[in-house]
Every structure is written in structure tokens, then in C-alpha cells.
Amino acid sequence: MSSSALGSSLAALVRVAPPAERLPQRRARISVSEAPRGAAPTLVVVEHKDGRLGPATLPAVSAAAELGGDLTALVAGEGVRDVARAVAGVAGVGQVLVAENESLKHQLAEPMADLLAEMQKRRSFSHVLAPATTFGKNLLPRFAALVGVQPISDIIGIAGDSTYSRPIYAGNAIATVRYTAEGPQVITVRPTSFPAAATRDSPQVPVEDVSGSELSAATNWSEKVAWEAEEGSTSDRPELGTAKVVVSGGRALKSAENFKMLERLADMLGGAVGASRAAVDSGFVPNDYQVGQTGKVVAPDLYIAVGISGAIQHLAGIKDAKVVVAINTDSTAPIFQVADYGLEQDLFTALPELEQELAKLPPRPA
């Protein structure tokens, strides 16, 4: 395939959803929403930042809805009323609880876990879920230890009553696990494996405060744990974990300066920029760009791998991408085994030609 032909194909891919027969086969999920609704509700811990609901929370709500029963959402932090009202408009949520306190401002795992443990004593949740992001993976194992249960991390499916599927061995195998112990089932949900719950513009369910005794459990850490600082990058591009188009580069780009070529291509396609671990370890881009087993798992409509060989750890992070495009000079690179479109060409020749072809097209719809 030539760069010109690939450019035309890319334009079509970002404008027209891939036909059903082109999509990789998804694992079937068994809905258990018809299960009897008991008195014990399910709790979803809401991730949010800068006054906005985190997009990874919506798939966690969808997973919780599959479990059946009443669904409660917890919004903890400081000045989170707007977030709580947004959560009250999420389909499937039956109640929103708000925990506002200065100790919860940064959602540190220590006070948050104590808050959850106290709420569990008083409310006896059947399940406690959070997205399998840095937030959820930091919080829920600590909470699980406090209540004496084993958490199940990174589920990708619900296979029946108290039974879940999760990837192991870098996604090469899927384990089916079943909860048999007493106590709440503590689960983190891979956001790319469940659809985002629908949202409405106005609140649909009641928003209530947690009790004072529940909230006081979160204030015991003020002299033990202190927030120091946060360092991160800001961008006008879509977030990597939720972007519909991702353009990723590997060590073959040779420098941070050359990653600007990927940034231009991503901007033309309305996408995010990612990287392999090799590129991150080489210092070309920050580690929050990393895609793969030890980075971010993505599931875009279009994934473009530029100068990436396709190590198994990287492939584990892109296995849910709908269409994969690979550009590499090595015809034996593993990335070509999973690619829908492959271009065996030097990236420093291919990328400028792709830019020229895409620039000829009409502006991308907003």
C-alpha cells in the first residue's frame, strides 16, 4: 500500500464508522441484570478532576448496572456539588452520595479508603466498583484490605452471578474468577471493555450527604498524610484513554523533536498521541503517553502505530482497537500480524506524504 492510498484510507476511517464485519470479534458478556434485586445496593466510586466527571466512571456504572440491584454512586472531595449533579444524570444511578471535606480534596487513597470502610459498616454494599485507572487501582485494594476481602482487578466481563473475566499474562489468556467469600465484592473495571453509561443534562435522582460519622472517618489522616504537589502535562487533544483516534510512535522516531510529526498527524485526525515503552524509556515523551501492559489500555476506532515493532506488552494495550494501521520498515515486525492496514516504508518518508494527502481533504467535521 502506498502512502497516498493509506492517506485516503485514513480519511475514510475517521469519517465513517467501520462496517460491522470489519470489527474484531468481541467476547460475549452475559447480562445478569435480571438477577433478584436485594436490599444491599452496589456502590460505584466516582472519579473526577477539576470539577468534571471522569470519563472512566461511565463504563464502571455500566458494569455495575449489569450486576442488578440498586446502584449508588459516591462523589467524594471538596466543592464537588457540580460533579454530583452530573452523576445524578447518569443512566442506571439510583442515588448519589456526597462526601465533602478538606481531607478528601485530592482523593488520597488513605482517607478515601477509611471513608469507604465506614460506609460499608453502615450500609453493607454488596459490590464496590471503581474504574481500573490509577485512581481505582490505588484506592480499592486498600479498602479491600480494611474490610478483609480479596479484590478482583481489571475485569473485562461479567460471566454470571459473582463470576468475572479478567486478562492475565499480558492479555494472552482470560481468567474466569468467582467470588465465594463473605463480604463486599470489590472490583475495578477496565473502562475500554464496557460501554459508557448514557448521561442526561439534568439530575434524575436524589443527591444526599453521607452521615457525619461516616465523614469523620476520613479526617483521621490529616496529620499522617499530606498532599504535596502534582505534576502533569496539559493538552487540547482528547485524553489518550478515551480518544477515538490514537497515533503512537516508537523508538524508531529517534528523538522528542520527531514526535512533533505525530502530533501534527494526530491534530489533523482529531486524535491523541501515544508511545511505546521504548520511546518513553528513551525520554522522547512523558510516561503518561505510554500505551501497553504497563501503560494505558486504549480502544480507539483507529490506532496508528508508527515505528513500533509490536512487542506483546504493547499489543496488550491495543487489542480492543477497531482498526490498526502499522507503518514500519521491518516486514517481520509483530505489529503487522495484528494490523488491518500495513505500510512497509520508512516513517520519515511516509509521514510527510500522509500529511500532504490528508491536507487535500475537506476539513474534518467538528
C-alpha positions as CSV (number, residue, x, y, z in Angstrom):
1,M,0.0,0.0,0.0
2,S,1.4,3.4,-0.9
3,S,1.3,6.5,1.4
4,S,-1.2,8.1,-0.9
5,A,-3.6,5.2,-0.7
6,L,-3.1,4.9,3.0
7,G,-3.9,8.6,3.4
8,S,-7.2,8.2,1.6
9,S,-8.0,5.2,3.7
10,L,-7.3,7.0,6.9
11,A,-9.5,9.8,5.9
12,A,-12.3,7.4,5.3
13,L,-11.8,5.6,8.5
14,V,-12.1,8.7,10.7
15,R,-15.3,9.8,8.9
16,V,-17.2,6.6,8.5
17,A,-17.6,4.0,11.2
18,P,-16.0,0.7,10.2
19,P,-18.6,-1.8,8.9
20,A,-19.7,-4.5,11.4
21,E,-17.9,-7.2,9.5
22,R,-14.6,-5.3,9.8
23,L,-14.7,-5.1,13.6
24,P,-12.8,-7.6,15.6
25,Q,-15.0,-10.1,17.3
26,R,-15.8,-9.2,20.9
27,R,-16.2,-11.6,23.8
28,A,-19.9,-12.2,24.6
29,R,-20.9,-10.8,28.0
30,I,-23.8,-12.4,29.9
31,S,-26.1,-9.9,31.5
32,V,-27.2,-10.7,35.0
33,S,-29.4,-7.6,35.4
34,E,-32.4,-10.0,35.7
35,A,-31.0,-11.2,39.0
36,P,-33.2,-10.6,42.0
37,R,-32.7,-7.2,43.5
38,G,-31.7,-7.5,47.1
39,A,-31.6,-4.9,49.9
40,A,-27.9,-4.4,49.6
41,P,-27.0,-1.8,47.0
42,T,-24.0,-1.7,44.7
43,L,-21.6,1.3,45.1
44,V,-19.6,2.9,42.3
45,V,-16.8,5.3,43.5
46,V,-16.8,8.3,41.1
47,E,-13.5,9.5,39.7
48,H,-13.4,13.2,39.0
49,K,-11.0,16.0,38.4
50,D,-11.1,19.8,38.2
51,G,-14.9,19.8,38.8
52,R,-15.6,17.4,35.9
53,L,-16.8,13.8,35.9
54,G,-14.0,11.4,34.8
55,P,-15.0,9.6,31.6
56,A,-13.8,6.2,33.0
57,T,-16.6,6.3,35.6
58,L,-19.3,5.8,33.0
59,P,-18.2,2.3,31.9
60,A,-17.9,1.4,35.6
61,V,-21.5,2.4,36.0
62,S,-22.5,0.2,33.0
63,A,-20.7,-2.7,34.6
64,A,-22.4,-2.1,37.9
65,A,-25.8,-1.9,36.2
66,E,-25.2,-5.4,34.8
67,L,-24.9,-6.8,38.3
68,G,-28.5,-5.8,39.0
69,G,-29.8,-4.3,42.3
70,D,-29.9,-0.7,43.3
71,L,-27.0,1.4,42.3
72,T,-25.5,4.2,44.5
73,A,-22.7,6.5,43.4
74,L,-20.2,8.2,45.8
75,V,-18.7,11.6,45.0
76,A,-16.0,12.5,47.5
77,G,-13.9,15.6,47.5
78,E,-14.2,19.3,48.2
79,G,-16.5,21.5,46.2
80,V,-18.0,18.6,44.3
81,R,-21.7,19.5,44.0
82,D,-21.5,20.1,40.3
83,V,-19.9,16.7,39.8
84,A,-22.7,15.1,42.0
85,R,-25.4,16.8,39.9
86,A,-23.7,15.4,36.7
87,V,-23.6,11.9,38.2
88,A,-27.3,12.2,39.2
89,G,-28.0,12.4,35.4
90,V,-26.2,9.2,34.6
91,A,-28.4,6.4,33.5
92,G,-28.6,3.5,35.9
93,V,-27.6,5.5,39.0
94,G,-30.4,5.4,41.6
95,Q,-28.8,7.5,44.3
96,V,-25.8,9.9,44.7
97,L,-24.0,10.3,48.0
98,V,-21.7,13.2,48.5
99,A,-18.8,13.3,51.0
100,E,-17.3,16.8,51.2
101,N,-14.3,17.5,53.4
102,E,-10.9,19.2,53.0
103,S,-9.2,15.9,53.7
104,L,-10.8,14.5,50.6
105,K,-9.9,17.4,48.3
106,H,-7.2,15.4,46.4
107,Q,-8.9,12.0,46.8
108,L,-6.0,10.4,48.5
109,A,-6.3,6.7,49.0
110,E,-5.8,6.7,52.7
111,P,-8.8,8.9,53.8
112,M,-10.9,7.6,50.9
113,A,-10.4,4.0,52.0
114,D,-11.3,4.8,55.6
115,L,-14.4,6.6,54.4
116,L,-15.5,3.6,52.3
117,A,-14.8,1.2,55.2
118,E,-17.0,3.2,57.5
119,M,-19.8,3.4,54.9
120,Q,-19.5,-0.4,54.3
121,K,-20.1,-1.0,58.0
122,R,-23.3,1.1,58.0
123,R,-24.7,0.4,54.5
124,S,-23.5,-3.2,53.7
125,F,-22.9,-2.8,50.0
126,S,-23.0,-6.0,48.0
127,H,-20.4,-4.7,45.5
128,V,-18.0,-1.8,45.4
129,L,-16.6,-0.8,42.0
130,A,-14.3,1.8,40.6
131,P,-12.6,2.3,37.2
132,A,-9.3,0.4,36.7
133,T,-7.4,3.7,36.4
134,T,-4.6,4.9,38.7
135,F,-7.4,6.3,41.0
136,G,-9.2,3.0,41.3
137,K,-6.2,0.8,41.4
138,N,-4.8,2.9,44.3
139,L,-8.0,3.1,46.3
140,L,-9.9,-0.2,46.1
141,P,-7.1,-2.6,47.2
142,R,-6.6,-0.6,50.3
143,F,-10.3,-0.6,51.0
144,A,-10.5,-4.3,50.4
145,A,-7.7,-4.9,52.9
146,L,-9.6,-2.9,55.5
147,V,-12.8,-5.0,55.1
148,G,-10.9,-8.3,54.8
149,V,-11.7,-9.3,51.2
150,Q,-9.7,-10.1,48.1
151,P,-10.3,-7.5,45.3
152,I,-10.7,-8.5,41.6
153,S,-8.9,-6.1,39.3
154,D,-9.4,-5.0,35.8
155,I,-12.5,-7.1,34.9
156,I,-13.5,-7.1,31.2
157,G,-16.7,-9.0,31.5
158,I,-19.4,-10.4,33.8
159,A,-19.9,-14.1,33.2
160,G,-22.7,-14.7,35.7
161,D,-23.5,-14.4,39.4
162,S,-20.3,-13.4,41.3
163,T,-18.3,-14.5,38.3
164,Y,-16.0,-12.2,36.3
165,S,-13.4,-12.4,33.5
166,R,-10.1,-10.6,33.5
167,P,-7.0,-10.7,31.4
168,I,-3.8,-12.3,32.6
169,Y,-0.3,-12.8,31.0
170,A,-0.4,-9.5,29.1
171,G,-3.8,-10.3,27.7
172,N,-2.7,-13.7,26.3
173,A,-5.2,-15.5,28.5
174,I,-8.5,-14.7,30.1
175,A,-9.1,-15.9,33.6
176,T,-12.6,-16.5,34.9
177,V,-12.8,-15.9,38.6
178,R,-15.7,-16.3,41.1
179,Y,-16.3,-14.7,44.5
180,T,-17.1,-17.2,47.2
181,A,-16.1,-15.4,50.4
182,E,-18.5,-13.3,52.5
183,G,-18.3,-9.6,52.4
184,P,-18.5,-7.0,49.6
185,Q,-17.2,-7.9,46.1
186,V,-14.5,-5.3,45.4
187,I,-13.9,-4.8,41.7
188,T,-12.0,-2.5,39.3
189,V,-13.5,-2.2,35.8
190,R,-11.4,-1.9,32.6
191,P,-13.1,1.2,31.0
192,T,-12.5,0.1,27.4
193,S,-14.4,-3.2,27.9
194,F,-17.8,-1.7,28.9
195,P,-19.9,0.9,27.1
196,A,-20.2,4.3,28.7
197,A,-23.4,4.8,30.5
198,A,-25.7,7.4,29.0
199,T,-25.9,10.8,30.5
200,R,-28.7,13.4,30.8
201,D,-28.4,17.2,31.1
202,S,-30.4,17.4,34.4
203,P,-30.3,15.4,37.6
204,Q,-32.7,12.5,37.7
205,V,-32.1,11.0,41.1
206,P,-31.7,12.3,44.7
207,V,-28.3,13.7,45.9
208,E,-27.7,13.3,49.6
209,D,-24.8,13.8,52.0
210,V,-23.1,10.9,53.8
211,S,-23.6,11.0,57.6
212,G,-21.3,12.9,59.9
213,S,-19.9,9.7,61.5
214,E,-19.1,8.3,58.0
215,L,-17.4,11.5,57.0
216,S,-15.4,11.7,60.2
217,A,-13.6,8.5,59.3
218,A,-11.8,10.4,56.5
219,T,-10.4,13.1,58.8
220,N,-8.0,11.0,60.8
221,W,-5.2,11.2,58.2
222,S,-4.7,15.0,58.3
223,E,-1.5,14.7,60.4
224,K,-0.3,11.5,58.8
225,V,-0.6,12.1,55.0
226,A,-0.3,15.4,53.3
227,W,-0.7,16.5,49.7
228,E,2.5,17.9,48.3
229,A,2.1,18.6,44.6
230,E,1.0,17.2,41.3
231,E,2.9,17.4,38.0
232,G,1.3,16.7,34.7
233,S,1.0,17.8,31.2
234,T,-2.0,19.6,29.7
235,S,-3.2,19.3,26.1
236,D,-6.1,20.3,23.9
237,R,-6.1,16.9,22.4
238,P,-8.5,14.2,23.5
239,E,-7.5,12.1,26.5
240,L,-5.4,9.1,25.4
241,G,-7.6,6.5,27.2
242,T,-10.8,7.7,25.6
243,A,-9.7,9.1,22.2
244,K,-11.4,7.7,19.1
245,V,-8.1,8.1,17.2
246,V,-4.6,7.4,18.6
247,V,-1.3,8.0,16.8
248,S,1.5,6.3,18.6
249,G,5.3,6.3,18.0
250,G,8.1,4.0,18.9
251,R,11.9,4.2,19.3
252,A,12.3,4.5,15.6
253,L,11.3,8.1,15.8
254,K,14.8,8.7,17.3
255,S,14.1,11.9,19.2
256,A,11.5,14.0,21.0
257,E,11.6,16.6,18.2
258,N,10.5,14.0,15.7
259,F,7.4,13.2,17.8
260,K,6.1,16.6,16.5
261,M,5.3,14.8,13.2
262,L,3.0,12.5,15.1
263,E,1.4,15.5,16.9
264,R,0.6,17.1,13.6
265,L,-0.9,13.9,12.2
266,A,-2.9,13.5,15.4
267,D,-4.2,17.0,15.2
268,M,-5.3,16.5,11.6
269,L,-7.2,13.4,12.6
270,G,-8.6,14.8,15.8
271,G,-6.8,12.3,17.9
272,A,-4.4,11.7,20.8
273,V,-0.7,10.9,20.8
274,G,0.7,7.7,22.4
275,A,4.0,6.0,22.5
276,S,5.6,2.6,23.1
277,R,7.5,1.9,26.3
278,A,10.8,2.0,24.4
279,A,10.0,5.6,23.3
280,V,9.1,6.6,26.8
281,D,12.2,5.0,28.3
282,S,14.3,6.8,25.7
283,G,13.0,10.1,27.0
284,F,11.2,11.1,23.8
285,V,7.8,11.7,25.6
286,P,6.4,11.7,29.1
287,N,5.3,8.4,30.6
288,D,1.7,9.4,30.5
289,Y,1.9,8.8,26.8
290,Q,2.7,5.1,27.2
291,V,0.4,2.6,25.7
292,G,0.6,-1.1,26.7
293,Q,0.5,-3.5,29.6
294,T,2.4,-1.2,31.9
295,G,0.9,2.0,30.4
296,K,-2.6,2.8,29.2
297,V,-5.1,0.5,27.6
298,V,-6.8,2.1,24.7
299,A,-9.7,1.1,22.5
300,P,-10.0,3.8,19.7
301,D,-11.8,3.4,16.4
302,L,-8.4,4.0,14.7
303,Y,-4.9,3.2,16.1
304,I,-1.9,4.2,14.0
305,A,1.4,2.6,15.1
306,V,4.4,4.4,13.7
307,G,7.8,2.8,14.1
308,I,6.5,0.4,16.7
309,S,7.6,-3.3,16.4
310,G,4.7,-4.6,18.3
311,A,6.0,-6.3,21.5
312,I,3.4,-8.4,23.3
313,Q,3.3,-5.8,26.1
314,H,2.3,-3.1,23.7
315,L,-0.2,-5.3,21.9
316,A,-1.9,-6.0,25.2
317,G,-2.8,-2.3,25.3
318,I,-4.4,-2.0,21.9
319,K,-6.2,-5.3,21.5
320,D,-9.6,-3.6,21.6
321,A,-8.8,-1.1,18.9
322,K,-11.2,-1.4,16.0
323,V,-8.8,-0.7,13.2
324,V,-5.0,-0.8,13.5
325,V,-2.6,0.8,11.0
326,A,1.1,0.0,11.1
327,I,4.0,1.9,9.5
328,N,7.3,0.1,9.8
329,T,10.3,-0.8,7.6
330,D,10.6,-4.3,9.1
331,S,8.2,-6.6,7.3
332,T,8.6,-9.3,10.0
333,A,7.6,-6.9,12.8
334,P,4.8,-8.5,15.0
335,I,2.7,-5.3,14.7
336,F,1.9,-6.4,11.1
337,Q,0.3,-9.6,12.4
338,V,-2.5,-7.6,14.1
339,A,-2.7,-4.6,11.7
340,D,-5.7,-4.1,9.4
341,Y,-3.6,-1.9,7.2
342,G,0.2,-2.1,6.8
343,L,2.7,0.2,5.2
344,E,6.3,-1.1,4.9
345,Q,8.1,2.2,4.5
346,D,10.4,4.5,6.3
347,L,8.3,6.7,8.6
348,F,10.3,9.8,7.7
349,T,9.1,9.3,4.2
350,A,5.6,8.1,5.0
351,L,4.5,10.7,7.5
352,P,5.1,13.8,5.3
353,E,3.3,12.1,2.4
354,L,0.4,11.2,4.7
355,E,0.2,14.8,5.8
356,Q,0.1,16.0,2.2
357,E,-2.7,13.6,1.3
358,L,-4.7,14.5,4.4
359,A,-4.3,18.2,3.8
360,K,-6.0,17.8,0.4
361,L,-9.2,16.6,2.1
362,P,-12.1,18.7,3.3
363,P,-11.9,19.9,6.9
364,R,-12.7,17.3,9.4
365,P,-16.2,17.7,10.9
366,A,-16.3,19.1,14.5
